[in-house]
Amino acid sequence: MLRFTLVFMLLAHPALATQEYILPTLFDVTGVAKDDVLNIRERPDASAPVIGALAPDATRIEVVQEQDGWGQVNSGERAGWVSMRFLSYRTDVWHDGTVPDGFACFGTEPFWDVRIDGGDLVLSGLDIEQERHVVQSTLGTGVFRDPARAVVAEGITLVETPQICSDGMSDRSFGMRATLIRHGDTPSLLSGCCRIGN
C-alpha cells in the first residue's frame, strides 16, 4: 500500500519526482573487471572501432551527451562513446552557488581561457595578460542539477549553458557553451566552450 501511495504521489505531483541528472555531468566507471577496461568507441555501437579506453577505477568522467544507451566522452583530442551501463553518475557535481572542481572555459579567435582559482575568475589568453577578478556570486537556475551557471565577478561575467559545443580546433565535443562579457571602458564579448573534470 505504501508503494502504491508513493507512486501515486509522484504521478499526481511531478515536482516531487527529481530528474536523475542533466548533461553534462560526471560519472565513475563501474562494473568493469579489475583486469579489463571500458572501451571508448568511435560511434555509439558495440561493433564500432575502439579509439581509447577508461580504466576500471576511472572517476570524474565527463559525459557530454547520450544516445541509445551510449555516452559521449573525450579521449585525447577526439570524442568517442562508452556504454552507459558501465557508468555511475555522481551526485556531488552540480550544487547551487558553485561550479565543479576542474571547471574551465576557453575559446578561439581570439584564444582565451578562464577558470576559478581561490575565489577568483582568472582570465588569460594570447592577447590577454592574466587577469584575476574576484567572484561576487555564482548563479544557477534553481532547477535541480541543472548545469547552467552565471559567474559574476568584478568587471567580468561568465555565462555557460548546456549545449553541444566544438572548439573548432580538435575533434573533441563539449557539453557547455560559454559567453564571457568583459566590462569596463571598452566592453567585449567572447564565446567558447566549457568542460568539467579533467
Secondary structure, DSSP 8 states (H G I E B T S, - for coil): -HHHHHHHHHHH-GGGS--S--SSEEEEE-S--TT--EEEESSSSTTS-EEEEE-TT---EEE-EEETTEEEEEETTEEEEEEGGGEEE-SSS--TT---TT-EEEETTTTEEEEEETTEEEEEETTEEEEEEEEEEEEE-SSTT---EEEEETTEEEEEEEEEE--SSSB--EEEEEEEEE-SSS-EEEEEEEE---
